[in-house]
Amino acid sequence: MAHKHETREAWLNFVARGMGPAFAALDAPLPERVRIAIGFTSTGRRSKRIGECWDNRCSEDGHFEIFIRPDLAEGQNLMPLEIAAILGHELVHAAVGIPAGHGKDFRRVAKGIGLTGPMRSTTAGPEFKSLIQPILDAAGPLPHARLMSGAGEDDTSTRPKKQSKRHIKCTCAECGYVVRTARKWLDEIGKPHCPKHGEMTVEETAEPEEDEDSGDE
């Protein structure tokens, strides 16, 4: 009978435990302390990195920390398999140790559980699909839907917004020297002056200028 998990983390941990015997059979047992979550990797939402495993030496309580990005583009029906394949890849890192990279130890275990393709970007091969399908059936629905992180509208998240300022163009009629300033300064102090020819002409059409984001994403 399929489970019904309330959180994505519970689902991910169930699937990871289900893969445990396959790792043990390859003499690469999964560590006891592993945390798994769906969230953006350390390179952020603009990165192409779809998964990441942090060494347990980075964790204050000795856990491997695995992250799978929330905006994967597969269709809803294919997403559980895609996420399971990414999870399998990151679990291989935890099983063989981060220093092993994508070398021979990683390759042996990754291929052993049925992952195929370049070791830096493995995909689910037929053997992995055979391994994982009963686990997915038992795990039940994945309580997750794709996060549309590319929407790009200012009101789609609480991340720091780009601030827009409107500046007024002021031009010297004699030499064409240009200065842009805020309406506030024109109202409070007056027109700017060209270093050579004095008071400048104000063009009343405002021009937008954007600041950089004020915080990390």
N, C-alpha and C positions, 0 to 999 in steps of 0.2 A: 504494500500500500504506500502510495506517495506521501511524503511529508508536505506540510505547509509551513514554510518558514516566514517569520514576520519581518526579518531583516535580511539585507543582502549579505552581511557578514556571516550570519548563521548558515545561509545557503552555501557560501563559499567554503566555510569550514567543513560542512558536511561533505561536499564534493572532494575536498582535500583529503579528508579521512578515508573516503572511499577509494582514493588512489593509493593510499598508504601501502597495502599489500603488494602492489606492483613495484613500488620502490624497494620494499624490503626484499623481494625476490631477486632484485638486481644488486643486492649487498650495498644499497644506498638508502638506508632507512631515513624517513623524514624526521627532522628535529622535533622534539616535543614542544618546543616553544616557537610557534609561528603565529603571527597576526596577519590577517588578510582583510583588505578593504578595497572598495571601489572609490577611487579618487584620483585626481590629477597627479602625475609623477612630478619629480623635482624640477623637471625642465618646463613645466607649465602647459597650459592648454594649447599653445601654438606649436608645441613639439609634436613630432611623429611617434614618439615613444609610447607604446601601448601598455607596457607593464614594467615593473621595477621591483627588485628585491634588495633590501638593505641588510647588510651583515649584522649579526647579533651583537657584534662588538660596538655597534652604534647605539644600541638600545640600553637604557639604564637598567632594565630588568632582564636583559639577555634574550630578547625575542628577535627572530628574523621578522622583518616587516615587509609585506608584499602589497603593492598598489596596482590596481588595474583601472585604466582611465574610464570615465563614465560616458564618453561620447562616441563609443565605437559605432561604426556605420552599418554593421550588418543588420539585416531585417530582424524583427522581433523574434521570429521562430528560430532563426539561426544563432541568435545571440548567446544562448546558454552554451552551445558547443564552442563558439568562438572564445568566450570567456574561460571556459574549462581548458581550452588549449593554451591560452595565455597563462592561466594559473599553473598548468602543468609545466610550462617552460620555467616559470619563476620558482616553482617547487624544486626543479632540478638544480637550480642555483643554490637553494638552501640545502639540498641533500649533499651536493658534492663540495660545497664551500664557494664563497664568492671569489677567492683568489684563483680558483680553477678557470675562471672566465668561461669562454666557449670552446675550450680545448678538448683533449681526448676523453677526459673523465666526464665532462658535460655531454659530449657526443654519445658516449656509450650509454648513459642513462636515458638521455633524450630519445635516442633511437629505440632503446629498450622498451619505453612506454608507448612508442608508436608515433613520435613526432618526426616530421620530415622537413626537407628543404634546408636552406642555409641555417647554420646553427644560431646565428644572431637574430633570425626572424623565422622561427619554426612555425609550421602549420600542422593541423591534425591530419595524419595519414590514416589509412584504413584500419590499421591495428589500434591506433589511439581511439578511433571512433567506436570500434568494437569494445574496447575497454571501458570507455566513458559512458556509453549509452545506457547500460543498466544503472549506473550511478546517477545519471541525470533523471532517469525515470523514477528512481527512488527519492531523489531530492525534491521533486515536484517543481512547481513554477518558480522561476527566478523573480523575486520581488524588485525588479529594476526595469526602467525604461531609459532609452537613450537620452542623455542630456544634450540639448541643442545648443552647444557652446558657441557655434559660429553665427548665431542670430545677429549679434553685433549691435543691437539696440541699447540705448543708454539705460533703459529701465528693466533690462532682463536679469540683472543681478545687483548685489550690493557692493561689488568691487568698486574701487575708486574710479570716478568718472573723469573724462576729459573736460576740463573747464574751458569755456569759450569766452573770449573778451573781444569787444568791438572797438577798433581804433580808427581815428580820423586822420586822413592824409592831408598834410600841409606842404605846400610847394612854394618855392621862391620864384616869382614871376620873372626875375632877371636871369638867373643861372640854372634854374631847374632843380636846385637842392631840395631833397625831400625828407620830411620828418613825419612819423606817425605817433600820435599821442591819444590818450583817452579823453572822452568828452569832459570828464571831471576836471582835468587840468585846464582845458580851454575855458570852462566856466569860471574856475576859481582864480586862475592866474592870467589867462589871456592867450593870444596867439604866440606861437614860438617865433624866434627871429633867426634869419639866416646870418651866419657869421660875417658875411660881406655886405649884404644888401638890406638888412633889417627885417621888418615885419613880413611874415609869410602869408600866403593866401590859403584859406581853409576850404577844403573840398568836403561838402557836407555828407557825402556817401560814406557810410562806415564800412570798414573792411574787417572780416573775422580773422582772428589769429588764435591758434590752439596751443595750449600748454601741454607738456608731457604728462603722462599719468603720474599722480602723486603718490602712488604706492605700488607694491608688488601685486601680481595677479596670483 
